[in-house]
Amino acid sequence: MPTFKTEAIILFKRQLWEADRLYLLYTPGFGKLEAQVKSAVKVSSKLAGSLEPVSLVDLMVVRGRSRDTIAGVQLRKRYQFNNLDNFNQVNLIRELFLKMIKDGVREEKLYLNLKNYLDILESVENSLLARFLTQRFIWQMLSLLGYGPDQEQSGNQLFRACLASQPTSLQISDNLLQELEKLTKNYLRNILESDLHSFHLSYA
C-alpha cells in the first residue's frame, strides 16, 4: 500500500471500535485528514502517546481503501495552555476546523497560520490579546477560504485590523472586542447555519 510522510497538527481524537482510535489532522500538503491507530488504547501503544490533540508531529501514513493508518510518528511539540481562557480559545479554533474544513481541502497558508497562532498563544498571558489573536485568525481563515467580507462592512477598528496583513499598534478594549466577537459569531452562524459550541465557553 502507498505511504507518505507529512507534518501535521493533531486536532481531535476519538475511540474507534474497541481498541482503535481515529485522529483528525491538519497538514500543509494534504489538508484535513482522518487516520487511525490500531490498538491505540493499549498501554503499550507507542504511537498514541505522541498523538494527543494540539500537538505538532511528523507522521508516516499508510493509505487504505476505507481509512488511512498512522504507521509512525515523531512528536515535535505538544502545545501547553496553562491558562484556561487560552485553552478555550484553542478549542474554538479546533471546532471551526472540524465543522468548516472539508477533507482533503489544501491550504498551506492556513496551516502556517494555525501553527503560528498556536506558537504565539502558548506564551500570551493577556486575555484581551489572546481573544483578539483568535478573532484575527478566524477572519484570516475566512478570507483564505473565500468567505472574507469587505473591510468596510464594520467600523470596528479591531475588525479592520483582523483583515490587515500587518496590523498596526492597537488599543484593545473589552467593549470593542465584545463587539467584534458578536460580529464573528453572527457571521459564522450564517455560513455554518449553526452556532459553534465553543463560543459558549470562550465568550460571555
Summary of the structure (lengths in Angstrom):
residues: 204
radius of gyration: 17.9
end to end distance: 49.2
largest distance: 55.8
contacts: 599
relative contact order: 0.13
helix: 42%
strand: 24%
